[in-house]
Amino acid sequence: MLSEFARTLVTDFPIEGILDHLVRRIVDIMPIDAAGVSLISPTTYPHLVAGSDESAVRYENLQTELGEGPCVLAYASNEAVSVPDLTSDDRFPGFAERAHVEGLVAVFTFPLRSDDRCLGALDLYRTKPGELDEQDMATAQTLADVATAYLLNAEARRTKSEFVATVSHELRTPMTCIAGFIELLQDGQGGALTPRQEMFVEAIVRNSARLTALADNLLLVTGLASNAARRGHSDVDLAAVVLAAGRDLDRVVVARGLELFLDVGGDPVVVHGDTAHLEAVVTNLLTNAIKFTEDGGWVRCTLRAVSGTARLSVSDNGLGIPEAEQGDLFTRFFRSSTAREHAIQGTGLGLTIVDSIVRSHGGDIAVTSKHLGGSTFSVCLPLAT
Ligand code: ADP
């Protein structure tokens, strides 16, 4: 069981789900009837409760409501608390009385210890009196330590996401200001520009657009990971999304001498989802196809509704992706050796974002590609019903 949990320790799974799973598995392997975890902090008291069943959640809440019980004592003392028979233990009269009514007889509690602080406690509940033997007590403390490791890991991930979200957000404000002043310069409001000055301003425009895109992508990635952005869904016509994305890319397509074919059929292709997220899918795939195709090449985007599914495919005759690297395509910050060799700029976040969005809409994405032989990204999304 420990190795099973060790494997999931580094995943992005929400902590609530992990703790629920942990307490249920503890009930499977220990001689107890229920188990619960309360996360306690001096300011928010408690801030999270998990239980193997409803009774465990009730016992956890009861102790924190009363401010009394083995869980509260283990938290305050940072020591394990053993109560083999609540009826003959006078330390928790209020809790014992209420627990007795529900048929709870024995409680064994283990602190969630971390260096200098205690995060809460793991409670094991039993409906029959009697001690837990030494080995079970030691096992339970180890499991409490595993829960602590999860919590610390989740806390570190949350801090990191919040940090990235704050930095990206703070980046956006000066970027908007820079864009505003560039526009004034281009409009000639600071005096006429010489051709050389225009060239410099163009370089500033390009690079500030890159920075803005990076900040947007970072925000999207942290928002998706933390599930913070659970926004409203609506019916979205993907055909309109594709056509609008194509229009936005018109300038670069012409400048690079590329051919862009958009074939969306004649009818709307409607899926139910988050408009901004679905736009990010189409834009990221089209931008990549353009970016990784040499001047004079072609990019083709087709969209069709086929038996309940929206099928979007974006193909190009560009650089392709070496086969050995294709398994890492949807990993955060992945960039192919070809992209690096050709010094094509990017962050390696776009496809991670695309993949998360497609999956969160109940769809999937596949890629076929050949080194220096072009790529096709195919996305399937369920049509709105
Ligand atoms: P970025 O484009 O910012 O590098 P992405 O996550 O969008 O990040 O893409 C990750 C990597 O996948 C790219 O760096 C590139 O190596 C490869 N890739 C994505 N799309 C294509 C494409 N259409 N053709 C060739 N390589 C691609």
Residues whose N, C-alpha, C, O or C-beta is under 5 A from the ligand:
A	BS01	ADP	N288 A289 F292 L319 G320 I321 L329 F334 R335 S336 A339 Q345 G346 T347 G348 L349 G350 L351 T352 S375
